[in-house]
Amino acid sequence: MKTAVVALGKIGLPLAVQFADAGHEVTGVDTNPRQVELINQATEPFPGEAHLQEKLSELVPAGKLRATTDYAEAIPDADAIVIVVPLFVNDATWEPDFGWMDAATRSLAEHITPGTLVSYETTLPVGTLRGRFVPMIEEISGLKESVDFHAVFSPERVLTGRVFEDLRKYPKLIGALTAEGTAKAREFYESALQFDERPDLHRANGVWDLGTPEASELAKLAETTYRDVNIGLANEFALFAQDNGIDVYKVIEASNSQPYSHIHQPGIAVGGHCIPVYPRLYLSTDPKAETVRTARTLNASVPAKLVERASSLLGDLSGMKAVVLGASYRTGVKETAFSGVFPVVEALREHGAEVAVHDTYYDDEELADFGWAPYHVGEEADLVIVQTNHAEYKDLTAADVPGVKLVIDGRNITTAENWTGTPRLVLGDGSASTHQQAEEA
């Protein structure tokens, strides 16, 4: 099977590798010449994806996988085209920005040949495949969907760093426009994926047909929007508990001991390519979904709320040196997509603080490229805000930050023992051990 993968980023490249490893002849397209060059040298262009380098080292020299910047090399005569191009959201209007997706669709439509399956894996608003991309392909190519080609929406459901593991673990959802398109999509993905046994599922793990592209689009939006709404609820509880002498983490543990409660953990920010973005994609087609809107707004407000709390406890942040621990949006990855570091730094600067940032995955030059002064453990600071729960931050002590007057822990990873003598406020922990200490700052 000849397969083309459009966009060789942190999801697209592992997918291309997965297809090639299953025996497909794979050509990947990417607009970044350096990315293409590295892949053709069998060098992973980004670190941190388990097993990616070893698979590239095997597949590229064997001729099973190659990359190009030219759609004309990858698209013609392909049996399947898989599209994993980023879809952005306008921060001001919350409307989807289809710029890159439209450009990729136009480019593939110019070169598509009859008999091809076109699978969109990028998360889309409900109705986008049928209402936007299929008509675009038909108009440009002159081909007819369900006659000359078949389109399917099959969302990626993986996490960077463990893509190959997640491809085995979770059912592969598909939603095509016709029964024949469904059959072709099933055949394609069953030829490329192997699935773990999942006794917890009500039916066998594998390729699951949801009947329509719209159902498949909604399934992806629903599973990620659920997480944002749940975290929003946890943050609502955390902010209340913090002000009322309650440890919300004990409350959540107690609540979740009953099988009908699944409250998530609160946190200073919800980051990454998915959870902060997909609720807004959902809202673009269901603007009356007030629960979704309220949760997204609440989660986005937490960084400023905690900085405001720091300001109220310390009196005034003007001229103080504030350190943000963690640039990455989550532990263990080198990725700043929608990371809480950005609103935390912005809020601190609005209060007049001098801000420095530390992250174990970024060197000084990389931090400076973001416009941040780098912080080194052992340097003096007045305020510490824990933004990312990197494992290294659990072991930091007051001695590591001379002169520190207050610690705001947005991830509940610090300990009172490590910060003895330093006022410390943990998001959601209003118990006397943290709350009273912080109030006395």
C-alpha positions as CSV (number, residue, x, y, z in Angstrom):
1,M,0.0,0.0,0.0
2,K,1.3,3.4,-0.9
3,T,0.6,6.0,1.8
4,A,1.2,9.7,1.9
5,V,1.3,11.6,5.3
6,V,0.8,15.4,5.1
7,A,2.6,17.2,7.9
8,L,5.5,15.4,9.7
9,G,5.2,17.0,13.1
10,K,5.1,15.3,16.6
11,I,2.0,13.3,15.6
12,G,2.4,13.0,11.8
13,L,6.0,11.7,11.8
14,P,5.3,8.8,14.3
15,L,2.2,8.0,12.2
16,A,4.2,7.8,9.1
17,V,6.7,5.6,10.9
18,Q,3.8,3.4,12.1
19,F,2.5,2.9,8.5
20,A,6.0,2.2,7.2
21,D,6.7,-0.2,9.9
22,A,3.5,-2.1,9.0
23,G,4.8,-2.5,5.4
24,H,3.4,0.5,3.6
25,E,5.5,2.5,1.2
26,V,5.3,5.9,2.9
27,T,6.1,9.4,1.6
28,G,5.7,12.3,4.0
29,V,5.1,15.9,3.0
30,D,6.2,18.8,5.2
31,T,6.7,22.5,4.4
32,N,9.8,22.7,6.6
33,P,12.9,21.8,4.5
34,R,15.0,21.3,7.6
35,Q,12.5,18.8,9.0
36,V,12.5,16.9,5.7
37,E,16.3,16.9,5.6
38,L,16.6,15.4,9.0
39,I,14.0,12.7,8.4
40,N,15.7,11.7,5.2
41,Q,18.9,11.4,7.2
42,A,17.1,9.1,9.6
43,T,17.5,11.6,12.4
44,E,14.5,12.5,14.6
45,P,13.9,16.2,14.3
46,F,12.5,16.5,17.8
47,P,13.5,14.7,21.0
48,G,11.3,12.8,23.4
49,E,9.2,10.4,21.3
50,A,9.7,6.9,22.6
51,H,11.2,4.5,19.9
52,L,11.0,7.1,17.1
53,Q,14.8,7.3,16.5
54,E,15.3,3.5,16.4
55,K,12.4,3.1,13.9
56,L,13.7,5.9,11.7
57,S,17.2,4.3,11.7
58,E,15.6,1.1,10.4
59,L,13.0,2.3,8.0
60,V,14.6,5.3,6.2
61,P,17.8,3.4,5.0
62,A,15.5,0.5,3.9
63,G,13.6,2.9,1.6
64,K,10.3,2.4,3.4
65,L,9.9,6.0,4.5
66,R,11.0,9.2,2.9
67,A,10.1,12.9,3.2
68,T,9.6,15.7,0.7
69,T,8.4,19.3,0.5
70,D,6.7,18.6,-2.8
71,Y,3.1,17.3,-2.9
72,A,3.6,16.2,-6.5
73,E,6.1,13.5,-5.2
74,A,3.8,12.2,-2.5
75,I,0.2,12.5,-3.5
76,P,-0.3,11.0,-7.1
77,D,-1.2,7.3,-7.1
78,A,-1.4,7.1,-3.3
79,D,-3.8,4.5,-1.9
80,A,-4.3,6.6,1.2
81,I,-3.5,10.2,2.2
82,V,-3.4,11.0,5.9
83,I,-3.6,14.6,6.9
84,V,-2.3,15.8,10.3
85,V,-1.8,19.5,9.6
86,P,-2.3,21.8,12.7
87,L,-5.6,23.7,13.1
88,F,-5.3,26.9,15.1
89,V,-7.9,28.9,17.0
90,N,-8.0,32.7,17.1
91,D,-7.2,33.8,20.7
92,A,-9.5,36.8,20.5
93,T,-12.5,35.4,18.7
94,W,-12.2,31.7,19.6
95,E,-12.9,30.9,15.9
96,P,-11.0,28.2,14.1
97,D,-8.2,29.3,11.8
98,F,-8.2,27.0,8.8
99,G,-5.3,28.7,7.0
100,W,-2.8,25.8,7.1
101,M,-5.5,23.1,6.7
102,D,-7.0,24.8,3.7
103,A,-3.6,25.2,2.1
104,A,-2.8,21.5,2.6
105,T,-6.1,20.4,1.3
106,R,-5.8,22.6,-1.9
107,S,-2.3,21.2,-2.5
108,L,-3.3,17.6,-2.1
109,A,-6.4,18.2,-4.3
110,E,-4.2,19.5,-7.1
111,H,-2.4,16.1,-7.2
112,I,-4.9,13.5,-6.0
113,T,-5.7,10.6,-8.4
114,P,-8.7,8.4,-8.5
115,G,-9.0,5.5,-6.1
116,T,-7.5,7.3,-3.1
117,L,-8.7,7.3,0.5
118,V,-8.3,10.7,2.2
119,S,-8.2,10.5,6.0
120,Y,-8.3,13.7,8.1
121,E,-6.8,13.0,11.6
122,T,-6.5,16.7,12.7
123,T,-9.3,17.5,15.2
124,L,-12.0,19.4,13.4
125,P,-15.3,21.2,14.3
126,V,-18.3,19.1,13.7
127,G,-19.3,19.1,10.0
128,T,-16.0,20.3,8.7
129,L,-15.0,17.2,6.6
130,R,-18.4,17.0,4.8
131,G,-19.1,20.7,4.6
132,R,-15.6,22.2,3.9
133,F,-12.9,19.8,2.8
134,V,-14.8,17.4,0.6
135,P,-16.3,20.2,-1.5
136,M,-12.8,21.8,-1.7
137,I,-11.2,18.6,-2.9
138,E,-14.0,18.0,-5.4
139,E,-13.8,21.5,-6.8
140,I,-10.1,21.6,-7.3
141,S,-9.5,18.0,-8.4
142,G,-12.6,17.5,-10.5
143,L,-13.1,14.2,-8.8
144,K,-16.3,13.1,-6.9
145,E,-16.3,11.8,-3.4
146,S,-17.7,8.2,-3.1
147,V,-17.1,7.8,-6.9
148,D,-13.5,8.7,-7.5
149,F,-12.2,9.0,-3.9
150,H,-13.4,8.4,-0.4
151,A,-13.0,10.7,2.6
152,V,-13.0,9.7,6.3
153,F,-12.5,11.5,9.6
154,S,-10.4,9.4,12.0
155,P,-9.1,11.5,14.9
156,E,-5.7,11.0,16.4
157,R,-6.0,10.0,20.0
158,V,-2.4,9.9,21.1
159,L,-0.1,11.8,23.4
160,T,3.3,13.1,22.3
161,G,6.0,11.0,23.9
162,R,4.0,7.8,23.8
163,V,2.4,7.8,20.3
164,F,3.2,4.2,19.4
165,E,1.9,3.0,22.8
166,D,-1.3,4.9,22.5
167,L,-1.9,3.7,18.9
168,R,-2.1,0.2,20.4
169,K,-4.1,1.1,23.4
170,Y,-7.1,3.1,22.1
171,P,-9.7,2.2,19.5
172,K,-9.2,3.8,16.2
173,L,-12.4,5.8,15.4
174,I,-13.6,6.3,11.8
175,G,-16.5,8.1,10.2
176,A,-16.9,8.0,6.5
177,L,-19.6,9.4,4.1
178,T,-20.5,6.0,2.6
179,A,-20.4,2.3,3.4
180,E,-17.7,1.8,0.8
181,G,-15.6,4.6,2.3
182,T,-16.1,3.0,5.7
183,A,-14.8,-0.4,4.3
184,K,-11.8,1.3,2.8
185,A,-10.9,3.2,6.0
186,R,-11.3,0.0,8.0
187,E,-9.1,-1.9,5.6
188,F,-6.4,0.8,5.7
189,Y,-6.2,1.2,9.5
190,E,-6.4,-2.5,10.2
191,S,-3.5,-3.0,7.8
192,A,-1.4,-0.5,9.8
193,L,-2.4,-0.9,13.4
194,Q,-2.3,-3.6,16.1
195,F,-4.4,-3.3,19.2
196,D,-3.9,-4.3,22.8
197,E,-6.5,-6.4,24.5
198,R,-8.8,-4.2,26.5
199,P,-11.0,-6.3,28.8
200,D,-12.4,-3.0,30.3
201,L,-14.1,-2.2,26.9
202,H,-17.6,-3.4,26.1
203,R,-16.4,-4.5,22.6
204,A,-13.1,-5.6,21.2
205,N,-10.4,-3.0,20.8
206,G,-9.7,-2.1,17.2
207,V,-11.2,0.1,14.4
208,W,-14.6,1.4,15.6
209,D,-17.0,2.8,13.0
210,L,-19.1,5.7,14.3
211,G,-21.3,5.8,11.2
212,T,-20.7,9.4,10.0
213,P,-17.8,12.0,9.9
214,E,-19.9,14.2,12.2
215,A,-20.1,11.5,14.9
216,S,-16.3,10.9,14.7
217,E,-15.6,14.6,14.8
218,L,-17.8,15.0,17.9
219,A,-16.3,12.0,19.7
220,K,-12.8,13.6,19.6
221,L,-14.2,17.0,20.7
222,A,-16.2,15.4,23.4
223,E,-13.4,13.4,25.0
224,T,-11.1,16.4,25.2
225,T,-13.8,18.9,26.2
226,Y,-14.8,16.6,29.0
227,R,-11.4,16.9,30.5
228,D,-11.4,20.7,30.3
229,V,-14.8,20.9,31.9
230,N,-13.8,18.5,34.6
231,I,-10.6,20.4,35.3
232,G,-12.6,23.6,35.4
233,L,-14.9,22.0,38.1
234,A,-11.8,20.9,40.0
235,N,-10.3,24.4,39.8
236,E,-13.6,25.9,41.0
237,F,-13.5,23.6,44.1
238,A,-9.8,24.3,44.6
239,L,-10.3,28.1,44.6
240,F,-13.2,27.8,47.1
241,A,-11.3,25.3,49.3
242,Q,-8.2,27.6,49.3
243,D,-10.2,30.4,50.8
244,N,-12.1,28.3,53.3
245,G,-9.5,26.3,55.2
246,I,-10.1,23.1,53.2
247,D,-7.6,20.7,51.5
248,V,-9.3,20.0,48.2
249,Y,-6.9,17.1,47.4
250,K,-8.3,15.2,50.4
251,V,-11.8,16.1,49.2
252,I,-11.2,14.9,45.7
253,E,-9.6,11.6,46.9
254,A,-12.6,11.0,49.2
255,S,-15.1,11.9,46.5
256,N,-13.4,9.6,43.9
257,S,-13.5,6.7,46.3
258,Q,-17.2,6.4,45.2
259,P,-17.3,4.9,41.7
260,Y,-19.6,7.5,40.2
261,S,-17.2,10.4,40.9
262,H,-14.2,11.1,38.6
263,I,-13.0,14.6,39.6
264,H,-9.8,15.5,38.0
265,Q,-6.9,17.4,39.6
266,P,-6.8,21.2,39.7
267,G,-3.9,23.1,38.3
268,I,-2.6,26.5,37.5
269,A,-3.0,26.1,33.8
270,V,-4.4,23.7,31.2
271,G,-1.9,23.5,28.3
272,G,-1.0,21.6,25.2
273,H,-2.3,21.4,21.7
274,C,-5.6,19.7,22.7
275,I,-7.4,20.5,25.9
276,P,-7.3,24.4,25.7
277,V,-8.1,24.3,22.0
278,Y,-10.8,21.7,21.3
279,P,-13.5,23.2,23.6
280,R,-13.2,26.3,21.4
281,L,-13.6,24.2,18.3
282,Y,-16.7,22.7,19.8
283,L,-18.0,26.1,20.7
284,S,-17.6,27.3,17.1
285,T,-20.5,25.0,16.1
286,D,-22.4,25.0,19.4
287,P,-22.1,28.6,20.8
288,K,-24.9,28.0,23.3
289,A,-22.8,25.5,25.2
290,E,-22.4,27.6,28.4
291,T,-20.9,24.8,30.5
292,V,-18.0,24.5,28.0
293,R,-17.5,28.2,27.8
294,T,-17.6,28.8,31.5
295,A,-15.0,26.0,32.2
296,R,-12.7,27.2,29.5
297,T,-12.9,30.8,30.8
298,L,-12.4,29.7,34.4
299,N,-9.3,27.6,33.5
300,A,-7.8,30.4,31.6
301,S,-8.2,32.7,34.5
302,V,-6.3,30.7,37.1
303,P,-2.8,32.0,36.4
304,A,-3.9,35.6,36.9
305,K,-5.8,34.7,40.0
306,L,-2.8,33.1,41.6
307,V,-0.5,36.0,40.7
308,E,-3.1,38.4,42.2
309,R,-3.0,36.3,45.3
310,A,0.8,36.6,45.5
311,S,0.4,40.3,45.1
312,S,-2.1,40.5,47.9
313,L,0.1,38.5,50.2
314,L,3.4,40.3,49.5
315,G,1.8,43.7,49.3
316,D,3.3,44.8,46.0
317,L,5.3,42.9,43.4
318,S,6.9,46.0,41.8
319,G,10.6,45.5,41.6
320,M,10.5,42.0,43.0
321,K,12.2,39.1,41.3
322,A,9.7,36.4,40.5
323,V,10.7,33.0,39.2
324,V,8.4,30.8,37.2
325,L,9.4,27.1,37.4
326,G,8.4,25.4,34.2
327,A,8.0,26.5,30.7
328,S,6.6,23.3,29.3
329,Y,2.8,22.8,29.4
330,R,3.2,19.4,31.2
331,T,5.7,17.3,33.0
332,G,8.3,15.4,31.0
333,V,8.0,17.1,27.7
334,K,9.8,19.9,25.9
335,E,6.7,21.7,24.5
336,T,5.2,25.1,25.3
337,A,1.9,24.9,23.3
338,F,-0.6,27.0,25.2
339,S,1.6,26.6,28.3
340,G,0.6,28.4,31.5
341,V,4.0,30.0,31.5
342,F,2.7,32.7,29.1
343,P,-0.2,34.0,31.2
344,V,1.8,33.6,34.4
345,V,4.7,35.7,33.0
346,E,2.3,38.3,31.6
347,A,0.4,38.7,34.9
348,L,3.6,39.0,36.8
349,R,4.9,41.7,34.5
350,E,1.6,43.5,34.7
351,H,2.2,43.7,38.5
352,G,5.7,45.1,38.0
353,A,7.7,42.1,38.8
354,E,11.0,41.2,37.2
355,V,10.4,37.7,35.8
356,A,12.8,34.9,35.2
357,V,11.9,31.4,33.9
358,H,13.5,28.0,34.6
359,D,12.9,24.7,32.8
360,T,15.1,21.7,32.9
361,Y,14.3,21.0,29.2
362,Y,15.3,24.4,27.9
363,D,18.7,26.1,28.0
364,D,19.4,29.8,28.5
365,E,19.4,30.6,24.8
366,E,16.1,28.9,24.2
367,L,14.4,30.6,27.1
368,A,15.8,34.0,25.9
369,D,14.3,33.3,22.5
370,F,10.9,33.4,24.2
371,G,11.8,36.8,25.7
372,W,12.4,35.5,29.2
373,A,15.4,36.0,31.5
374,P,16.7,32.5,32.4
375,Y,16.8,31.5,36.1
376,H,19.5,29.3,37.6
377,V,18.9,27.3,40.8
378,G,20.8,29.0,43.6
379,E,20.1,32.6,42.4
380,E,18.1,34.9,44.7
381,A,14.4,35.5,44.2
382,D,11.5,37.0,46.1
383,L,8.7,34.9,44.7
384,V,8.5,31.3,43.2
385,I,5.6,30.1,41.2
386,V,5.5,26.4,40.2
387,Q,3.9,26.2,36.8
388,T,5.0,22.8,35.6
389,N,5.1,19.7,37.7
390,H,8.6,18.5,36.5
391,A,9.9,15.9,38.8
392,E,13.0,17.9,39.6
393,Y,10.9,20.6,41.3
394,K,9.7,18.3,44.0
395,D,13.2,18.2,45.5
396,L,13.8,22.0,45.5
397,T,14.2,23.6,48.9
398,A,14.2,27.1,50.3
399,A,18.0,27.0,50.3
400,D,17.9,26.6,46.5
401,V,16.2,30.1,46.2
402,P,17.9,32.4,48.6
403,G,15.7,35.3,49.9
404,V,12.5,33.7,48.8
405,K,9.5,35.3,50.5
406,L,6.6,33.2,49.1
407,V,6.0,30.0,47.1
408,I,2.9,29.7,45.0
409,D,2.6,26.0,44.1
410,G,0.2,25.6,41.2
411,R,0.7,21.9,40.8
412,N,0.7,20.5,44.4
413,I,4.2,19.0,44.2
414,T,6.2,21.0,46.8
415,T,6.4,19.9,50.4
416,A,6.2,21.9,53.6
417,E,9.4,20.2,54.8
418,N,11.5,21.4,51.9
419,W,10.3,25.0,52.3
420,T,10.4,25.2,56.1
421,G,10.3,28.9,57.1
422,T,9.0,30.0,53.7
423,P,5.4,31.0,53.3
424,R,3.8,28.6,50.9
425,L,0.4,28.6,49.2
426,V,-0.7,25.5,47.3
427,L,-3.6,25.9,44.8
428,G,-6.5,24.2,46.5
429,D,-5.0,23.6,49.9
430,G,-6.5,26.0,52.4
431,S,-5.4,23.9,55.4
432,A,-3.6,25.7,58.2
433,S,-0.2,24.2,57.3
434,T,-0.2,26.3,54.1
435,H,-2.9,28.9,54.2
436,Q,-2.0,30.5,57.5
437,Q,1.7,30.5,56.7
438,A,1.0,32.3,53.4
439,E,-1.4,34.8,55.0
440,E,1.4,35.7,57.4
441,A,3.7,36.5,54.6
